Amino acid sequence: MPSAAGLYMRQRQLPRRAREAYASVTSTDNTSISEAIMARRYDSRTTIFSPEGRLYQIEYAMEAISHAGTVLGVLAKDGVVLAAEKRVTGKLLDLSSAKVGGGYGGSGEKMFLLNSNVIGGVAGITSDANSLVNYARTVAQQHLLQYNDDIPVELLAQRLCDLKQGYTQYGGLRPFGVSILYAGYDPHYRFQLYHSDPSGNYSGWKATCVGANNGTAQSLLKQEYKDDISVEQAIGLVLRVMSKTMDSPTLGSEKLEFAVLTYDEANKQPKAKIYRPSEIDALLVAEGLAKKDDDTEMKS
């Protein structure tokens, strides 16, 4: 290994421009190395701030969500539409409860019925999501028992965020690696769409996306979303955006979960519907986005 004096003499023999380039590369490498060392010193606990004021464990949880299947939500004037990309697929996977009878639709991976007036779409670690979904359902039922009324959407999001924020402040815990989209209805504010992240923050949206390729989806939504959009138009918009952002080359029920929240005028109550695979295929056919059969592709 050359000595410091040898390196100095070698650098002195270089032309001026080469010395400047050498110095910039060396300083850049040293900066990146020092940043990495600094991160390793402060990322072992969620309760320790780095000198830059960052909580690295929360940032790592956000990074885990950015690699998860896409979840997209659009708020319409007469409802809310949610769609999600499934990552756990396979011919041997038993989805009988989602296809016919039993359950309420969906595969139990991305879409969950949190209450009669709230549907949740999750992106991130599924086991963490299951824990939060059970907690949300308990909170909703406790509110119904105490007040004889469905829990407001924002209050449910706030209760879950209180729990998630606590997991960023106490030692021995790690943040939940899940972001949730809440599609809900309450009599005062009508239809609402909320998003919460592992830090415990939540916010209301007209249209948003979390998970993989969320930047592309956000750009498409900004271009095509309109304030007076109807549920039918929102369904078409969501399917078009999903077809352009999903990692899968084809769009089918085996890769997609879909849910819609509307208001039933006859019964005067919200109507939550999580679509079954056959219903998703019918939607894709109606929008002209259904995948082609192998025979059809070969003929064409």
Residue, then its C-alpha position, 0 to 999 in steps of 0.5 A: m500500500p503506498s504511503a501518504a508521501g508517495l500519494y502526495m508526490r504522485q498527485r504533484q506530478l499530475p497536470r493542474r486539471a487532473r489534480e482538480a479532477y482527482a481532488s473532486v473525486t476524492s472529496t466526493d468519495n469521502t463525503s459519501i463514505s462519511e454519510a454512510i458511516m453517519a447513517r449507520r450510527y443513527d439508524s439502529r433506533t427509531t428514537i434517535f435523530s441524526p444530526e441532520g434531523r432524520l429518523y432513518q428507520i422511518e425512511y427505510a419503512m418508506e423505502a419498503i413501501s416504494h417496492a410494494g404493489t401499487v395502490l391507487g385511489v380516485l375520489a369522484k363526486d358520487g363515490v371512491v374507486l380503489a385499485a391495487e396490484k397483487r404480487v402474490t399470485g400463482k396457479l396453486l393459490d386457493l382463491s375459492s373464497a374470493k371467487v364464489g360464496g363466502g367472504y366479501g371479495g378480494s384475495g385478502e392481500k390488498m383490499f380490506l373492508l374496515n367498516s360498512n362505510v370504509i374500504g382500505g387499500v394497503a401497500g407494504i408488508t402484508s403481515d403488518a397490514n393484517s395487524l393494522v386492519n384488525y385494529a381498525r376494525t376493532v376501533a370502528q366497532q367500538h365507535l359503533l357500540q358507543y355512539n350507535d353510528d359509523i365511525p367518520v373516515e378521518l377519525l379512523a385514519q387518525r386513530l390508526c396514525d396515533l398507533k403508527q406514530g407511537y411505534t416511531q417514538y418508543g424504544g424496542l419497536r419498529p415502524f409499521g412498513v405499510s401505507i394505507l389508502y382509506a376510501g370512506y363516506d360520512p354524512h357530513y363530508r360525503f365521500q373522502l379519500y385519505h392516505s397514511d404512512p409509517s410516520g403517522n402522518y395522514s392527509g386527504w386527497k382527490a387522487t393519489c397512489v402509493g407503492a411501486n411506480n407511484g411517480t408515474a401514476q401521480s403524473l398521469l392522474k394530474q393530467e387526467y383528473k377532473d373535479d366533477i368526475s363520476v364513478e364510471q369515469a373514475i373506474g376507467l381512469v383508474l384502470r388506464v393508469m394501472s395498465k400503464t404503471m403495473d410491472s405486469p405486461t398484461l392486466g387481468s384479475e389475477k394481478l388486480e384487486f378493485a373496490v368501489l364505495t358508493y351511496d345506496e339512495a334506496n337504503k340511505q347508506p353507503k355501499a362498499k363493494i370489493y370486486r371478485p375476479s370475474e367482475i374485474d375481468a368484465l370491467l377490463v373487457a368493458e374498458g377494452l383493457a382485457k388481456k388477449d388470449d394466446d390463440t388470438e395473439m398468434k392469429s394477429 
